[in-house]
Amino acid sequence: MLFETKVIEIIQRTPDVKSFRFERPQGFSYLPGQYVVLDLSDKSIQMKKPFTLSSSPTEDFLEITKKLTGHPFSNALTELKSGDRVVINGPYGKFTIQEEYNNIGMLSGGIGITPLRSIIKYSIDKKISCNIILIYSNRYETDIAFKDELELIQKENPNIKVIDTITKPELTWKGTTGRINAEMIQRYIPDYRKRIFFTCGPMEMVNSMVSLLKKLEVPEEQIKREIFPSDK
Ligand SMILES: Cc1cc2nc3c(=O)[nH]c(=O)nc-3n(C[C@H](O)[C@H](O)[C@H](O)COP(=O)(O)OP(=O)(O)OC[C@H]3O[C@@H](n4cnc5c(N)ncnc54)[C@H](O)[C@@H]3O)c2cc1C
């Protein structure tokens, strides 16, 4: 379904990631982790792209969070100001939860955090008794989107655990380093065989997470995936 809405806030998340908040149109309902097609077309040019809602259905705004690429759509988005009107089409997608899972593992890289942030926020706001362990990989510590919020969430919710891993750490980084691998999954998610996995990010990363999980004998039907094809 098509909805018209307007920008209410823009938040810088990392040096090259921004969140764009929109008024939640009346009658727009969605599940955590779903996406919309954002239409920035005008008379001269067609511009439509899919974006996961990084907001949770429990929040009274809609939010998308975009990796800024310097490419045409990205540039059109960064030119938006509070009050500007846009059209969204949706919601779409099956990378979501309702209340069906008790134990979830999440494997994500970079901007692939967006649906997972939505699902985590939904799960705590709805007080769903679901244990979630997220391993989130980024190149630099400064690339970690939603860092402060995720830290606070895990402090306040013993059911949520977030492990950041950094592939190009500064000397000051005290946490986990390197890409997500089988050893990391075994160490941080020891009961991985009984969890439903959500993995999201660029195609190469998602494919590699799926093969890691398969090598660890996690059944195919326990692996949910969302690919962001042009996350460069
Ligand atoms: C279901 C789904 C959910 C998604 N959710 C998100 C999300 O939450 N956040 C997010 O950031 N992305 C998300 N994406 C990806 C998003 O739709 C865009 O494809 C992506 O952000 C790239 O946008 P862009 O601004 O670079 O697009 P465009 O400007 O259209 O460019 C698309 C790609 O074309 C190439 N390109 C274009 N122009 C040039 C140029 N001048 N020189 C070189 N290469 C060029 C680049 O590879 C570029 O990435 C999602 C995708 C899907 C399918």
The ligand as a Gaussian input file, in Angstrom:
#p B3LYP/6-31G(d) Opt

LIG

0 1
 C       15.020000      -5.764000       1.513000
 C       16.095000      -4.722000       1.484000
 C       16.299000      -3.899000       2.588000
 C       17.320000      -2.931000       2.562000
 N       17.531000      -2.164000       3.678000
 C       18.534000      -1.259000       3.699000
 C       18.809000      -0.502000       4.874000
 O       18.156000      -0.658000       5.920000
 N       19.807000       0.409000       4.814000
 C       20.588000       0.588000       3.675000
 O       21.492000       1.447000       3.686000
 N       20.365000      -0.133000       2.561000
 C       19.357000      -1.046000       2.545000
 N       19.123000      -1.788000       1.403000
 C       19.928000      -1.482000       0.204000
 C       19.339000      -0.229000      -0.464000
 O       18.099000      -0.514000      -1.088000
 C       20.274000       0.360000      -1.531000
 O       20.421000      -0.560000      -2.561000
 C       21.655000       0.673000      -0.993000
 O       21.568000       1.426000       0.193000
 C       22.487000       1.446000      -2.050000
 O       21.872000       2.678000      -2.294000
 P       22.564000       3.864000      -3.096000
 O       22.118000       5.125000      -2.468000
 O       24.033000       3.644000      -3.229000
 O       21.794000       3.657000      -4.466000
 P       22.082000       4.138000      -5.932000
 O       22.432000       5.579000      -5.979000
 O       20.934000       3.723000      -6.766000
 O       23.311000       3.205000      -6.329000
 C       23.118000       1.798000      -6.346000
 C       24.472000       1.130000      -6.554000
 O       24.853000       1.373000      -7.900000
 C       26.234000       1.625000      -7.959000
 N       26.448000       3.028000      -8.407000
 C       25.502000       3.968000      -8.581000
 N       26.039000       5.109000      -9.008000
 C       27.359000       4.895000      -9.092000
 C       28.448000       5.697000      -9.462000
 N       28.302000       6.974000      -9.845000
 N       29.676000       5.142000      -9.408000
 C       29.866000       3.878000      -9.038000
 N       28.866000       3.055000      -8.672000
 C       27.631000       3.564000      -8.704000
 C       26.770000       1.388000      -6.574000
 O       27.151000       0.038000      -6.381000
 C       25.579000       1.699000      -5.696000
 O       25.676000       1.146000      -4.399000
 C       18.126000      -2.763000       1.406000
 C       17.914000      -3.581000       0.288000
 C       16.925000      -4.547000       0.324000
 C       16.720000      -5.431000      -0.889000

